[in-house]
Amino acid sequence: MAAVMKALAPYDPEKIRDAFVSREEAERQLALYAGMSAAERAKLPGMQAGREDVILGGACIAAEAADFCSVPGMIVRDCGLRHALVWEML
């Protein structure tokens, strides 16, 4: 979502690391993706290949999580949950 927000092509993890995606941006992207086919989403600047089918669900989760937690947004990390779990264990 941060790569799309920044229209980042090609993807560069250094340019999205610690980016802030506001709740409003998550909701904007949710509405954007909901009105597009996967083929249309694939053409968006910053959309990583293979993510066009799952980004709508991810945007829905991000927007709802921010709303549920009453936070203004999220800080982006380019590593996965398993990295966070290992970090926490260490």
C-alpha positions as CSV (number, residue, x, y, z in Angstrom):
1,M,0.0,0.0,0.0
2,A,2.9,2.4,0.7
3,A,4.4,1.6,-2.7
4,V,1.1,2.5,-4.4
5,M,0.7,5.6,-2.2
6,K,4.1,6.7,-3.4
7,A,3.5,5.5,-7.0
8,L,6.8,3.7,-6.5
9,A,8.0,1.7,-9.5
10,P,10.2,-0.3,-9.3
11,Y,9.6,-1.4,-5.8
12,D,12.4,-0.4,-3.4
13,P,12.0,-1.4,0.2
14,E,14.3,1.4,1.4
15,K,11.8,3.9,0.1
16,I,8.8,2.5,1.9
17,R,10.4,1.4,5.2
18,D,9.0,3.4,8.0
19,A,6.5,5.2,5.7
20,F,3.3,6.3,7.3
21,V,0.0,5.1,5.8
22,S,-2.8,7.1,7.3
23,R,-6.2,5.7,8.0
24,E,-7.6,8.0,5.3
25,E,-5.0,6.7,2.8
26,A,-6.0,3.1,3.7
27,E,-9.6,4.0,3.1
28,R,-8.8,5.8,-0.1
29,Q,-7.0,2.8,-1.4
30,L,-9.8,0.4,-0.3
31,A,-12.3,2.4,-2.3
32,L,-9.9,2.6,-5.3
33,Y,-9.3,-1.2,-5.4
34,A,-12.9,-2.0,-4.8
35,G,-13.8,-0.2,-8.0
36,M,-11.2,-2.0,-10.1
37,S,-10.6,-5.4,-11.6
38,A,-7.4,-7.3,-10.7
39,A,-6.1,-6.5,-14.2
40,E,-6.6,-2.8,-13.6
41,R,-5.0,-2.9,-10.2
42,A,-2.0,-4.6,-11.7
43,K,-1.4,-1.5,-13.8
44,L,-1.2,0.9,-10.9
45,P,2.2,2.4,-10.3
46,G,3.7,0.8,-7.2
47,M,1.6,-2.4,-7.4
48,Q,3.9,-5.4,-7.0
49,A,3.2,-8.2,-9.5
50,G,1.2,-10.9,-7.8
51,R,-0.4,-8.6,-5.2
52,E,-3.2,-7.3,-7.4
53,D,-5.4,-10.2,-6.3
54,V,-4.9,-9.8,-2.6
55,I,-4.4,-6.0,-2.2
56,L,-8.2,-5.4,-1.8
57,G,-8.3,-7.7,1.2
58,G,-5.2,-6.2,2.6
59,A,-6.5,-2.7,2.3
60,C,-9.8,-3.8,4.0
61,I,-7.8,-5.3,6.9
62,A,-5.6,-2.2,7.2
63,A,-8.5,0.3,7.1
64,E,-10.6,-1.7,9.6
65,A,-7.6,-2.4,11.9
66,A,-6.8,1.3,12.1
67,D,-10.4,2.2,12.7
68,F,-10.9,-0.6,15.3
69,C,-7.7,0.5,17.2
70,S,-8.6,4.2,16.9
71,V,-5.1,4.9,15.5
72,P,-4.3,7.6,12.8
73,G,-2.5,5.1,10.6
74,M,0.3,2.5,10.4
75,I,4.0,2.6,10.0
76,V,5.2,0.3,7.2
77,R,7.8,-2.4,7.4
78,D,8.8,-4.5,4.5
79,C,9.4,-7.6,6.5
80,G,6.8,-10.2,7.4
81,L,5.1,-11.2,10.6
82,R,7.6,-14.0,11.1
83,H,10.4,-11.4,11.3
84,A,8.5,-9.6,14.0
85,L,7.9,-12.8,15.9
86,V,11.6,-13.7,15.8
87,W,12.6,-10.2,16.8
88,E,10.2,-10.4,19.8
89,M,11.5,-13.8,20.8
90,L,15.1,-12.5,20.8
